[in-house]
């Protein structure tokens, strides 16, 4: 039996029951809740490996729940939404979600996405940026980040970063004053060989970090682009 627990939060019992059947068939532990507040209370005392959150719920919408989870936890989050508008997808990813699935869905697709996110998360932990005694945290200009506690705040407010976003920001902070290329960032954070197409992946993650930091696109205060070279935090 797998010790990986999957949290499902959806007020539609039929959906949670369906997902439970398919996930248990893959030997996952399933913890399902119909109320977001009950799910948050559960997380205070029990670990989970991944969460599946419905967007449209009466007590608290999935985006708000996602944001609250990201204030404390780094495990992958998959959003379920009945809407296909890009703004909903973008908002979910900005608040810290790792993936989204549009209803109606094939349960087998959900299982496949769960496996993919868990594999990426394990890879992230395996390739996490090493820290050393001389640089265990960064605290400059209102930005604070500490890999030991996985805490990141901007002007005292928690930044809801995904694991890859956290690792990118920490690597840039650790190397502040030096320009880091997209190739170096990708191979360090993802632990894979860099190809030209991976540049878009790095750019997308940098853009989401800046958005969460409310950085002005043309004159960012923190992460600056050195065109043709890479990124730096001065």
N, C-alpha and C positions, 0 to 999 in steps of 0.2 A: 504494500500500500504506500502510495506517495505521501510525503509529509507536507506537500505544497497545498496550502489552503486558498481557495478562491472565494472572494467575497462578492456576492451578487446583491445589488440593491435596485429593486424595481417594484412598483406598486401593483403590477399585473402578475397575479399568482401563476397564471398559465405559462408565462414566459420564464419565470424563475424555476418553476417545476421542470420545464422542458430543458433548460440549460443544465439544471442539476443532474438530470438523467444522463445527458451526453458527457458532462465533465466527470461524473462518477464512473462512467464506463471507461474513462481514461485514467482511472485511479487517483483523481484529484479529490481532496477534501472540499466540500462545498458548505459555505456559510451564507444563507440567504436571509435577506431582510426586506420588508415592504415599507419600512419607515427609515429615512436617512438618519434621524437622531438615534434610533436604536443601533444602527450600524456604527455610528461614531462612538457610542458608548462601548460597543463590543471591541472596537479597535484599541481602546484604552487599556485593555487587559489581555487581548489575544493577538498573536501575530498572524498576518496573512501574506501570501506571496504575490497576489494580484487582485485587482478589484474590477468588476464590471458594473457600471453605473448607468441607469436610465436617465435621460435628460429631463423628461417631463414627469415630475412628481409633485403632488399637491403641497406637502409640508415644506419641502425644500427642493429646489431644482437641482439637477445633476451637476450643473456647472458650479453652483455654490458648494455642493458637497465635495466636488473635486478639489476646489480651492482650499477648503478646510482640511482635507486629507493631506494635501501637499504642504501644509504648514508644519507637519510633523513627520510625514512618511514619504519614502522614496520608491516604494514598489510600483510596478507598472499599473496604469489605469486605462481601461477601454470604455469608451462612451457608447451607449446605445441611443439612437435618436430616430424619431419618425420623420424628421425634417431633413431635406436634402440641400437646403440653402448653404452655400459655402460659409456664410458668416457664422452659422452655428458650429460648423466643423472647426473653423479657425479659432473661434472663441474657446472651444473646449481644449484645443491644443495649446492655446496661449495660457490657459489657467493651469496647465500641467498634465493634461491627458497625453497618453502616448499613441493612441489609435482611436478610431471611431468606426462603428458599424451601423448602417442604416436599416431600419425595420421596413418590411419584413425581411428576415435573414434566414440563411441556411445554418442550422445549429452546427453542422460540421465545419463551416467557415469560422464560426466563433471559436471552436476548439482549436482550429489551426492558428488563428490569431493569438490565442492564449499561449500556445506552445512557442510561437515566434517571439512574443514579448518576454516570456520567461527566459528563453534562450539568450536574447539580447541583454537582459538584465544580469544574467549570470556572467555573460561575457564582459559586461561593464565592470562587475565586481572583480573579475579575474584580471582585467587590464586597468584597474583603477590607478590613477596617477599617484606615484609614490610621493610621500612627504618626507622631509628630513627635519632634524632638530633645529635648523636655522630658519625654516619657513613653515611653521605649522598653522599660521593664520595670516590673513591680510585685513588691514583696517585702515583705509585711507579715504578721505573725501566723502564720508558717510557710508561707504561700502564696506561691509564686514563679511568675511567668508572663512569658515573653519572646516576643513575636511574631517577632522577627528569627530566632531559633533554633527557633521552634515548640516550645519546651520549657515544660512546666508541671509543677511538683512541689508536693506538700503534705507538710510535715514531712520533706522529703528523699526522698519516694517519688514516682515518676512517676505522674501521673494520665493514664489512657488515654482521652483525649478525642477525639471525632470532630471533623472540621473545624468544623462549625457550633457544637458545644459549646465548642470552644477560642475561637472568635471571640466568642461570647456572653460568656464569662467574661472575656476580655480587655477587651471594651468596658465591662463593669461595673467592672472594676478600674481602667481608664483614667479612668473617671468616678466613682471612689470618693468617697463623701460626697454624691453627688447621686442623687436618685431618677430612674431611667430607666423610662419607660413601655414597655409591651409593644409598642405601635405603633412607638416609636422603635427598639427593639431589632430588631423584625422588618424594618423598612424599611432599617435600617443593615446588618444581617447578611445578610438574604436578598436585599436589593436589589429588592424588589417592593412594590407598594402594599399597605397593610394593610387587611384586612377583619376584622370581628368574629370570624369563624370562625378566623382565624389566631392568636387569643389562646390557643387550645388547643395549637397547635403550640409557641408560646413556653413555655407552662406545662409541657408534656411534656419539653422540652429542659432547662428549669431543674430539673425533678424528677430527671432522669437525672444532671445535673451534681452535684446535692446528694447523690444516692445514691453516686456514685463518690467524693465527698469524705467519705462517711460522716457526713453532717450529720444531727443529730436533727431530725425533721420539725417539731416544735413550737417548738424554740428553736435555729434554725440559727446557727452562729457567723459564717458568712461571707455568703452570699447571703440577704438578708432581704427579706421581702415587705411592702410598704406597701400595705395593702388599698385597692383602688380607685384607686391611683396607679401603682404599678409595683414595681421591684426596686432594691435598692441594696446596695453593699458599703461599710460605714462606715469 
